[in-house]
Amino acid sequence: MQRYHFNLKDGRLSLDDDGSEFPDIHAARKEALRYSTEVLRNEASDSLWDGEPWQLWVTDQPGGRGNTFFTLNFFAVAKKS
């Protein structure tokens, strides 16, 4: 099994030093979506709403280093009245 490291920048930087094992890239992508949904639902910081992009990137080495398998980018745009 491959080890995937889920790193997050959402107004603060959280680097995954431990990683999680998944059988393939498709399972890691599913986990990235699940994790992103959970963070956005429960922990989304005000920085997202202040225009700072939110990013989750998945690497093959700890601490955000190594090869990046994929990146999810989120941003919010407030409608001006």
C-alpha positions as CSV (number, residue, x, y, z in Angstrom):
1,M,0.0,0.0,0.0
2,Q,1.1,3.5,-0.8
3,R,1.4,6.1,2.0
4,Y,-0.3,9.5,1.3
5,H,0.3,12.7,3.2
6,F,-2.6,15.2,3.4
7,N,-1.3,18.8,3.9
8,L,-3.6,21.7,4.5
9,K,-3.3,25.5,4.2
10,D,-6.5,27.2,5.4
11,G,-5.2,30.4,7.1
12,R,-2.8,28.2,8.9
13,L,-0.5,25.5,7.7
14,S,-0.9,21.9,8.8
15,L,1.6,19.5,7.4
16,D,1.0,15.7,7.6
17,D,4.1,14.0,9.0
18,D,2.4,10.6,9.5
19,G,0.4,10.0,6.4
20,S,-2.2,7.3,5.8
21,E,-2.1,4.2,3.7
22,F,-4.5,3.6,0.8
23,P,-4.6,0.9,-1.8
24,D,-4.4,3.3,-4.7
25,I,-4.7,6.9,-5.9
26,H,-8.5,6.6,-6.3
27,A,-8.9,5.8,-2.6
28,A,-6.7,8.7,-1.7
29,R,-8.7,11.0,-3.8
30,K,-11.9,9.8,-2.1
31,E,-10.3,10.5,1.3
32,A,-9.2,13.9,0.2
33,L,-12.7,14.9,-0.7
34,R,-14.1,13.4,2.5
35,Y,-11.5,15.2,4.6
36,S,-12.0,18.5,2.7
37,T,-15.7,18.4,3.2
38,E,-15.2,17.7,7.0
39,V,-12.8,20.6,7.4
40,L,-14.9,23.0,5.4
41,R,-18.0,22.0,7.3
42,N,-16.5,22.1,10.8
43,E,-13.4,24.1,10.8
44,A,-13.3,26.5,7.8
45,S,-11.5,29.6,9.0
46,D,-12.5,33.1,8.3
47,S,-9.5,33.4,5.9
48,L,-11.6,31.5,3.2
49,W,-14.3,34.2,3.4
50,D,-11.7,37.0,3.5
51,G,-10.5,35.9,0.1
52,E,-7.5,33.7,1.0
53,P,-7.5,30.5,-1.0
54,W,-7.7,27.2,0.9
55,Q,-5.6,24.3,-0.3
56,L,-5.2,20.6,0.4
57,W,-2.3,18.9,-1.4
58,V,-1.4,15.2,-1.1
59,T,2.3,14.2,-1.3
60,D,4.3,11.0,-1.1
61,Q,6.6,12.3,1.7
62,P,6.0,13.9,5.1
63,G,5.8,17.6,5.7
64,G,4.4,18.6,2.3
65,R,7.6,17.5,0.6
66,G,8.2,15.1,-2.2
67,N,6.0,14.5,-5.2
68,T,2.5,16.0,-5.2
69,F,-0.1,13.5,-6.3
70,F,-2.9,16.2,-6.6
71,T,-4.1,19.5,-5.1
72,L,-7.6,20.7,-4.2
73,N,-8.1,24.4,-4.2
74,F,-11.0,26.2,-2.7
75,F,-11.9,29.9,-2.6
76,A,-15.0,31.9,-1.7
77,V,-16.2,35.0,-3.5
78,A,-18.6,37.2,-1.6
79,K,-21.3,38.8,-3.6
80,K,-21.0,42.6,-3.3
81,S,-24.2,44.4,-2.6
